[in-house]
Amino acid sequence: MAETTAKKLKVVVVTPERAILDESADMVILPMFDGELGVLPGRAALIGRLGAGELRITEAGVTKRYFIDAGFAQVRANVVTVLTAKSIPASELNPLKAAEARTTADALPSTNSFERTNREKALDRARGMAAVAAKNAV
């Protein structure tokens, strides 16, 4: 039994409102702020900053996809913990929803550094949503 569990990851996705996901996986692809990170069982421990983008969880050849809105990830002892402000199943996203997010982000003011930072984060979110939604349209 220990050998079987050693070859699996446990994936936990948590938002401020609730725990979104708690399941096992063969592989997890995390959208880090500077690119993607693949995690397999036995991965060395790490803590990293997530970017807005696609979280992919593969179990028995089936891949589940989610849009996550930045945050942090921890990998430790075959447990991948994702802390994010928002998690949306990819199936719920479409190009129209992503375009609305982009329009909202473009409309944000940017007269000072605080507003520019908020606007840039909103634009990153919109770009991440658009990338995930584009994969649904294919």
Buried (B, 14 or more C-beta within 10 A) or exposed (E): EEEEEEEBBBBBBBBEEEEBBEEBBBBBBBBBEEEEBEBEBEBEEBEBEBBBBBBBBBBEEEEBBBBBBBBEBBBEEBEBBBBBBBBBEBEEBBEEBBBEBBEEBEEBEEEEEEEEEBBEBBBBBBBBBBBBBEEBEE
